[in-house]
Amino acid sequence: MNLQQLEYIIALDKFKSFSKAADSCFITQATLSTMVKRLETELKLTLFDRKISPILTTECGFEVIEAAKIAVSHINRMKQMSAELVGKVEGELKLGVIPTVASNLLHRLMPFVLRKYPNLKFSIKEITTQNIVEQLKTGQLDAGIVSTPLRMDGLVEDLLYYEKLKVYGKINQEKIRYLKPDDIARENVWLMEEGNCISDQIVNVCSLKNKRIHPNLNFHPNSFDSLINMVDCLNGITLVPELYVTDLAKDKKMKVTDFISPFPVREISLIYNRPYAKLRLIEALKSEIISTIRPLLETVGLQNDEMIIAEM
């Protein structure tokens, strides 16, 4: 016995004709007749009197068909529920975002997400990558948005976007027409506090060595704003991500220089543990970030060989 057989006997009871019932089910009359006969054999009952026209439903056939209608109704409802559950995005998502991403991502993302998913509540923390990883392990967070690759066992890294790193400040080497990452090693570069992922990435991609910019000052801030303010006052340069450049005032954008291909980029990913109960919510968030942020970035038109991913 299967769902199709139940649908066939319901149709036959309704139309009182094998040909009309077959047409309504989009099958041949022979197939309908064979399937109904198999069901009668399995049930050891005669559901229809075929000797007269139009066909009559037998007394026991009425009871079976009523039961079939209930069964088909429940199965269809289960299918509907399944579709609703797949598309349902509600509940709470606890999210950790590193500060160097949060400051230029969240204000672009959240208005769309909150409008689209009114039943989805967010609890968002601006914390370091290390803290995000630790809180994912303990269940304090459901997911994190960090700079990758991390390559940690048991941790899923779903790529969101690549973001160019650009130079802010005046390059001392005036004869350089096109800027390459290695050129930065000869400049005075302001970096964020030690251990910050973007500082590590800049050091690696530009082959930097630690050196003090001013003999009387050792300064490692934790925000891009502090970095560019220091560049404005004491010269030197720093590297900032593409979305941050987009938010700069027009006069400050004039101080930004891009590299030539292959461009140094940072990789931003959504990380979480698998298997995971809130995967549907995480997938919805990932989809919104990709559709909202990627079109804003210059990297959307770049091929892989045109980018250098800054490693940590």
C-alpha positions in Angstrom: 0.0 0.0 0.0 1.3 3.5 -0.9 0.1 7.1 -1.1 -0.5 6.8 -4.9 -2.9 3.9 -4.4 -4.9 5.8 -1.9 -5.1 8.8 -4.2 -6.3 6.5 -7.0 -9.2 5.0 -5.1 -10.2 8.4 -3.9 -10.3 9.6 -7.5 -12.2 6.5 -8.7 -14.8 6.9 -6.0 -15.2 10.6 -7.1 -15.5 10.1 -10.9 -17.1 6.6 -11.0 -15.0 6.0 -14.1 -11.6 4.4 -14.7 -10.9 6.7 -17.7 -11.9 9.9 -15.9 -10.1 8.9 -12.7 -6.9 8.1 -14.7 -7.0 11.4 -16.5 -7.3 13.3 -13.2 -4.3 11.4 -11.8 -2.3 11.9 -15.0 -1.8 8.1 -15.6 -3.1 5.6 -18.0 -6.3 3.7 -17.4 -4.4 0.4 -17.4 -2.1 1.6 -14.7 -4.9 2.9 -12.5 -6.8 -0.4 -12.9 -3.7 -2.5 -12.0 -2.8 -0.4 -8.9 -6.4 -0.4 -7.6 -6.6 -4.2 -8.1 -3.3 -4.7 -6.2 -4.7 -2.7 -3.3 -7.9 -4.7 -3.2 -5.8 -7.9 -3.2 -3.6 -6.6 -0.4 -6.6 -5.6 1.7 -8.6 -8.8 0.7 -11.6 -6.5 -0.1 -13.5 -5.5 -3.2 -13.7 -1.7 -3.1 -15.6 -1.2 -6.4 -18.3 -3.0 -8.2 -17.1 -3.0 -11.8 -20.0 -4.9 -13.3 -22.2 -1.9 -13.7 -21.7 1.6 -15.2 -21.0 4.0 -13.6 -18.8 2.1 -11.2 -20.2 1.8 -7.7 -18.2 1.9 -4.5 -19.0 -1.0 -2.2 -20.0 -0.7 1.4 -16.6 -1.7 2.7 -15.1 0.5 0.0 -16.7 3.6 1.5 -15.1 3.0 4.8 -11.7 2.3 3.3 -11.9 5.5 1.1 -12.9 7.6 4.1 -9.8 6.3 5.9 -7.7 7.0 2.8 -8.9 10.6 2.6 -7.9 11.1 6.2 -4.5 9.5 5.6 -3.8 11.5 2.4 -4.8 14.7 4.3 -2.4 14.0 7.1 0.4 13.2 4.6 -0.2 16.3 2.6 -0.1 18.3 5.9 3.2 16.7 6.8 4.6 17.8 3.4 3.4 21.3 4.0 4.9 21.4 7.5 8.2 20.2 6.1 8.3 23.0 3.6 7.3 25.6 6.2 10.0 24.3 8.6 12.7 24.5 6.0 11.8 28.1 5.3 11.1 29.1 8.9 13.8 31.4 10.4 12.9 32.2 14.0 14.4 31.9 17.4 17.6 33.3 18.8 21.1 33.4 17.2 24.0 34.2 19.4 26.7 35.7 17.3 30.3 36.8 17.9 32.0 39.2 15.5 35.6 40.5 15.6 35.7 44.3 16.1 37.6 44.9 12.8 34.7 43.4 10.9 31.8 44.5 13.1 32.4 48.2 12.8 31.8 48.2 9.0 29.6 45.2 8.5 26.8 45.2 11.1 25.3 48.6 10.2 25.0 47.5 6.6 23.6 44.1 7.4 21.3 44.3 10.4 18.5 46.6 9.0 17.9 44.1 6.2 18.0 41.1 8.4 15.8 42.5 11.1 13.2 43.5 8.6 13.2 40.2 6.7 13.2 38.0 9.8 11.0 39.7 12.4 10.9 36.5 14.5 14.7 36.1 14.6 16.4 37.6 17.7 20.1 38.4 17.7 22.5 38.5 20.6 25.8 40.0 19.2 29.2 40.3 20.9 32.2 42.2 19.6 35.0 40.0 20.7 38.3 38.5 19.5 38.7 35.5 17.4 40.1 33.5 20.3 37.1 34.3 22.5 34.7 33.5 19.7 36.3 30.0 19.2 36.3 29.4 22.9 32.6 30.4 23.3 31.6 28.3 20.3 33.0 25.3 22.1 31.1 26.0 25.3 27.8 26.8 23.6 27.8 30.5 24.6 27.8 31.4 20.9 26.1 29.8 18.0 28.3 31.2 15.3 31.1 33.8 14.7 32.2 36.1 11.9 36.0 36.2 11.8 38.9 36.5 9.5 40.1 33.2 8.2 41.6 30.7 7.4 41.8 29.3 10.9 42.0 25.6 10.0 40.8 24.2 13.3 39.5 20.7 13.8 35.7 20.5 14.1 35.2 24.1 13.1 33.3 24.9 9.8 34.5 27.9 7.9 31.8 29.2 5.4 33.3 31.9 3.2 31.3 35.1 3.2 33.5 37.5 1.1 37.0 38.6 0.3 37.9 42.2 1.2 40.8 44.2 -0.2 43.4 45.7 2.1 44.3 49.3 1.1 47.0 51.7 2.1 46.1 54.8 4.1 48.7 57.6 4.3 51.5 59.1 2.2 54.0 56.7 0.6 57.5 58.0 1.0 58.8 56.2 -2.1 57.5 58.8 -4.6 59.1 57.0 -7.6 56.8 54.0 -7.1 54.1 54.2 -9.6 52.2 51.0 -8.8 52.1 49.7 -5.2 52.9 46.0 -4.4 52.7 44.5 -0.9 56.5 44.1 -0.6 56.8 47.9 -1.1 55.2 48.4 2.3 58.1 46.8 4.1 60.2 49.9 3.5 57.6 52.3 5.0 56.7 53.3 8.5 53.6 51.2 9.2 51.2 51.7 12.1 49.6 48.5 13.3 47.0 47.5 15.8 47.7 45.9 19.1 49.8 42.8 19.1 47.8 39.6 18.5 45.1 41.4 16.5 44.4 39.2 13.5 44.6 42.0 10.9 48.0 43.1 12.3 49.3 39.5 11.9 47.8 39.4 8.4 49.4 42.7 7.3 52.8 41.6 8.8 52.6 38.3 6.8 51.4 39.6 3.5 53.7 42.6 3.4 56.7 40.8 4.9 57.0 43.4 7.7 59.4 43.4 10.6 58.7 45.0 13.9 60.1 48.5 14.1 59.2 51.6 16.2 57.9 54.5 14.1 58.8 57.2 16.6 61.7 56.7 19.1 59.6 58.0 22.0 56.3 56.3 21.2 55.2 52.7 21.3 51.5 52.7 20.3 49.3 49.8 19.2 45.6 50.8 19.2 42.6 48.5 18.7 40.6 50.5 16.2 41.1 51.8 12.6 40.0 55.2 13.7 42.9 55.5 16.1 45.3 54.2 13.4 44.4 56.8 10.8 44.3 59.6 13.3 47.9 58.7 14.2 48.8 58.6 10.5 47.3 62.0 10.0 49.3 63.5 12.9 52.6 61.7 12.8 52.8 60.5 9.2 53.6 56.9 8.2 50.9 54.6 6.7 48.6 51.9 7.8 46.5 49.3 6.0 42.7 49.3 6.2 40.0 47.0 4.8 37.8 48.0 1.8 34.5 48.4 3.8 36.2 50.8 6.2 37.5 52.9 3.3 33.9 53.1 2.0 32.9 54.7 5.3 35.6 57.3 5.3 35.0 61.0 4.7 35.8 62.2 1.2 38.9 64.1 2.3 40.3 60.9 3.9 39.5 58.8 0.9 41.9 61.0 -1.0 44.7 59.5 1.2 43.9 55.9 0.2 46.1 54.0 -2.3 45.2 50.6 -3.8 47.7 47.8 -4.7 48.2 46.3 -8.1 47.1 42.7 -8.9 47.4 40.3 -7.2 45.7 42.3 -4.5 46.2 41.5 -0.8 42.8 40.6 0.7 41.5 39.3 3.9 39.0 36.4 3.9 35.9 36.8 6.1 34.0 33.7 7.1 31.1 32.5 9.2 32.4 29.9 11.6 30.4 27.3 13.7 30.6 23.8 15.0 29.0 20.9 13.0 26.7 19.1 13.5 24.5 22.0 14.7 20.8 22.5 15.6 20.6 26.1 14.4 22.1 25.4 11.0 18.9 26.8 9.3 19.4 30.2 11.0 23.1 30.2 10.3 22.5 29.5 6.6 19.9 32.3 6.4 22.4 34.8 8.0 25.1 33.6 5.5 22.8 34.2 2.6 21.9 37.7 3.7 25.6 38.7 4.3 26.6 37.4 0.8 23.7 39.1 -1.0 24.2 42.4 1.0 27.9 42.8 1.2 29.6 41.1 -1.8 28.1 43.5 -4.4 29.7 46.4 -2.4 33.2 45.0 -2.8 35.7 45.4 -5.6 36.7 41.8 -5.0 33.4 40.6 -6.5 34.9 40.9 -9.9 38.3 39.4 -9.2 39.5 35.9 -10.0 41.4 33.8 -7.4 44.8 34.4 -9.0 44.2 38.1 -8.7 44.1 37.9 -4.9 46.6 37.1 -2.2 44.8 35.9 0.9 46.5 37.4 4.0 47.3 34.6 6.4 47.4 34.9 10.1 
